[in-house]
C-alpha cells in the first residue's frame, strides 16, 4: 500500500457548456517513483478482453484501490452532488498500457467515448509514467452538441455513430467531435470526472503504443459506482 501526499491541492474546474465539475490533483501520491517501481515489478499485464480499452491491463489489488480512493470519498459526494444515502462501490480498477496499433482499432476506439450512461459513476485516471505522453481530452459531439451521454440521450446518440468513418486514434481535430478541454499527461497527476462525459486519450502513437511499463503510457484507471 502507498500513501497520499499530505499537501495535495485539488483543483476543481467546471468544463464545457454543461459546466460539469472535474478534479485535477497534481503530485497525488507521496513517492511516485517507489509506487511506479512496485507496479512495474509486481503487475502482470494481459490483453483486455472485457472493455474497449486498446491495450493491456493488470488488475489492481484491493489494497491499492483503497489507498487511491479512500482519501477522496468525502470530497466526491460534495463535488459531484452525490446523494448521501448512496454507497461507493469500486469496480474495474486496472493499471493500463496502450498497445493497439492504429490499423487494428475498432471504430469505437477511434472516437471519444463515455464510460456509462448511468449517473453516479466517477472515473479516475492517474498518470504514472515519468516520460512524455498524450493526455486526456473532453469532447462535444458536433451534430448533437452533447458533452455527456445519459439514458435519455443514448438512443439518439448511438444512431449517429453509424455515419462515422474516422480511423486512427482520436485527436483534438476530430471531424465529428469538438475538443473543448485537454488535461496534459504529467507524472503523478490524478484526474477525476463523471463517467458520462465524452472523453478520449490523446494518443501519440510513436511514444504511447508501448507494452513496456517502464517507458509506456502507464496509467491507473479506477471507477467508483455510487449506488
N, C-alpha and C positions, 0 to 999 in steps of 0.2 A: 504493500500500500504506500502511496505517496502523500505528501502534504501540500496544501494550497498556500500560495503566497499570502502572508498576512496583510500585505499592503496593496492589495488589488484595488483598482479604481474603475469600477464598471461604468461604461458609457451607454446611455440609452438614447437611441435615435428613432425618430418616427419617420418612416420612409414611404416614398411614393405618394400617389394621390390619396391612398387609403389611410395614410398616417399610422400604419401598424408599427408597434414597437419592436425593435431588435436590440440585442445587448452585445456589446463588444468589450471583452476583458483581455487586456494585454498582460503578459507575464503571469499567467494564471497559476501554474504550479511552481513550487518553491525551488526545485532543482531540475530543470528541464533536461539537462544532459544525462543525469542519472536515470530519470524516467525513460528517456528515449533508449538508453543502452539496455535497460531491463526489457523493453518491448522487443528490441532487435534480437536479444539473446533468447528470450523465452517464447515468443509468439511463433505459431505455425500457420502460415498463410496458405489458404486454399481458394480455388475458384468459387466465386459467389454464384450459387445456383438458385437462390431464393428471391433475389431482387433484381432490379435493372442496373445495379452498380457495375460499371465497366472495369472490373479488376478482381483482385484477390483480397481476402479478408481473414482476420483471426479474431475469434470471439473474445471479448473482454471478460476477465474474471469478475466475480461478484464484488470482490474487494476493490478492484479498480473502479467499477461502476459507482459504488458507494462513495469512494473518495472523490470522484468527479462531481457527483450530483448532490450529495448531502449538503454542502455549504450553500447551494443555490436555492433550495426548496422554498424557503420563506419568501425570498425575493420574487420567485417566479409567480407565485399566487398574486402578488401585488402588481407586478409589471404587466402581466398578461390578463389581469382581471379574471382570474380563475375562481370559480365558486369554492368557498372554503370547505364545503362538505365532500368535495372530490378527493380521492386518494391517489397519490402518484404511483405509477407502475412503470419502471424502466423496461424497455424492450428493444430488441435488435441493436445491440451495442457491440461495435466492432472497431478494431484497428484496420485501416484500409490502405491499399496501394492501387493506383491506376495502372492497368497493364494492357488494356484492349487497344489494338491498332485501329486507326480511323476507318480503314477499309472494312473492318469486321463489326462496326457498330450497327445496332438496330436503329430504326427511325426514332424510337422513344429516347434513345441515348444521345441523340444529336440536338435535342431541343430542351429548353427549360422544363423542369418537372415540379410537381408538388408531391410531398410525402404522403399526404392523406387529404381527403375532402372533409373528414370529420373534424370538428372543433376540439380544442383542448389537448392537442398533441404538440409538444415542444421539441424542436430539433436542436442539437448542439454539435458543433464541429470544432475540434481542437487541432490547430496546425502544429505538427511535431518536428518537422524537418528543419535543419539549420540552413538549407540551401534555398535558392530562388525557385519558386514555383508559382503556378497560376492560382489566383484567389477564388472567391465566390461572388457571383453576381445575382442580382434580383431583376426580374423582367416583368414587363407589361405586355400582354398579348395584344398586338396591334388591332386586330379585327374586332375584338370584343371590348378592349380596354381593361380586361380583368388582370388584376395583380395577384389575386388569390382565387382558389377554387374551393367552393363549398358544395354541399349536396344540391342546392338549388341551381347552381351553375354547371354542374358536372356534365349532364347530357348534352347541353348546347355546346360546351367547350369541346367535348370529345368528337362531335361531328366535324369540327373544323380541322382536326388533326389529319383527317383523310386526304386533305388537299396539300399537305406539306411534303416537300421533296428535298429538304435540306440534307446535306451529307457532311460528315466530319464532325468534330467536336464543336459544341456551341461557342460562339464568340460574342463579343459586345455588339457586333454589327449584324446580328441575325436578321434576315429579311422579314420574319413573321413576328418577332418579339423585340420590344424596345428595352434596352438596358437602362435602368434608372439609378442603380446603386451597385458599386463594386467595393468589396472588402478585400484588400490585398492579403496575400499569404505572408504571414510573418511568424517566425518561430515563437511558440508558446502563446499564441493568440487564440482565444476562445470566442466563438460567435454563437448566439442563441436566438432562435426565431420560431414563429409558428409554422407548423408543417404544411399549412395550406398555401403558403406563399410560393409563387413560381420562382425557381432559382436554378442555378447551374454552376458547376465548377468551370472556371475558365482555363481549360487545359492547354498547356504549351507542349505539344507532342514531343519535341526534341528533348525536353527536360523532364516531363512529368510521366511519360509512359515508361515505367521502370519498375521491375519486380524486386529491386534491392532496397530493403528498408533503410539502409544507411544513406542512400543517395536519392531514393524515390520520393514521390509526393505522399509522405506518410501523414495520415490524419487519424484521429479518434472520432468516430461518429456515434452519437448517442441519441436516443429518443425516450421521451417520458410521456406516457399517457396519463391524463388525469380523469379518473372515472369513478 
